[in-house]
């Protein structure tokens, strides 16, 4: 088994905590785009200095940040919602939900 060490420049940058359950239970069942989206949502919610539970991310922004196309992003969001890992907010207040 290889000995792995984190790249030294990563030790000095801010971090986003990832729940162990995501890595232990959910990651094996997630498709690639679902995992990318979930990590991005975690980064934009609990990973920000002012933690929040809701964030507005436009499709073009999601596509840019994940490197995936519109259909993949749409299917990924539907998959995460079906698995109960995200909730689709129907009425977002821009005061409480920052736009990215």
C-alpha positions in Angstrom: 0.0 0.0 0.0 1.5 3.4 -0.9 2.3 5.9 1.8 0.2 9.1 1.0 0.9 12.6 2.3 -1.0 15.8 1.5 0.8 18.3 -0.7 2.5 20.8 1.7 0.9 23.9 0.1 -2.6 22.5 0.9 -1.8 22.5 4.7 -1.9 26.3 4.9 -5.1 27.1 3.0 -8.7 27.3 4.5 -10.6 24.0 4.6 -14.1 22.8 4.1 -15.2 20.1 6.6 -16.8 17.1 4.9 -19.1 14.9 7.0 -17.7 11.4 7.5 -21.0 9.9 6.5 -20.6 11.4 3.1 -17.3 9.7 2.6 -18.2 6.4 4.4 -21.8 5.8 3.4 -22.8 8.0 0.5 -19.7 8.3 -1.7 -19.8 4.7 -3.0 -23.4 5.2 -4.2 -22.9 8.6 -5.8 -22.3 9.2 -9.5 -19.3 11.4 -10.3 -21.4 14.5 -11.0 -23.5 14.0 -7.9 -20.4 13.9 -5.8 -19.0 17.0 -7.5 -22.2 18.9 -6.9 -22.5 17.8 -3.3 -19.0 18.8 -2.5 -19.6 22.2 -4.2 -22.8 22.7 -2.2 -21.0 21.8 1.1 -18.3 24.3 0.1 -20.8 27.1 -0.6 -22.8 26.4 2.6 -20.9 25.1 5.6 -17.5 25.8 4.0 -18.0 29.6 3.9 -17.0 31.9 6.7 -20.6 32.7 7.4 -22.1 29.2 7.5 -25.5 28.9 5.9 -27.8 26.1 5.0 -29.2 27.5 1.7 -27.4 28.9 -1.3 -28.4 29.9 -4.8 -26.2 28.6 -7.5 -27.2 29.2 -11.1 -26.9 26.4 -13.7 -24.1 28.2 -15.6 -22.2 28.6 -12.3 -22.8 24.9 -11.4 -21.6 23.9 -14.8 -18.5 26.1 -14.6 -17.6 24.9 -11.1 -18.2 21.2 -11.7 -16.9 21.1 -15.2 -20.1 19.3 -16.3 -22.7 20.1 -18.8 -26.3 21.2 -18.3 -27.8 17.7 -18.6 -25.3 16.2 -16.2 -25.9 19.0 -13.7 -29.6 18.6 -14.0 -29.5 14.8 -13.6 -27.0 15.2 -10.7 -29.2 17.5 -8.8 -32.2 15.2 -9.3 -30.2 12.3 -8.1 -29.0 14.1 -5.0 -32.6 15.2 -4.2 -33.9 11.6 -4.8 -31.3 10.3 -2.4 -32.4 12.9 0.2 -29.0 14.6 0.3 -30.2 18.0 -0.8 -33.5 19.8 -0.8 -34.8 22.0 -3.6 -35.8 25.3 -2.1 -38.8 26.6 -4.0 -38.7 30.2 -2.6 -35.3 31.6 -2.0 -34.8 35.0 -0.4 -31.8 36.7 -1.9 -31.2 38.4 1.5 -30.6 35.1 3.3 -29.3 33.1 0.3 -26.3 34.6 -1.5 -26.1 34.2 -5.2 -22.9 32.8 -6.7 
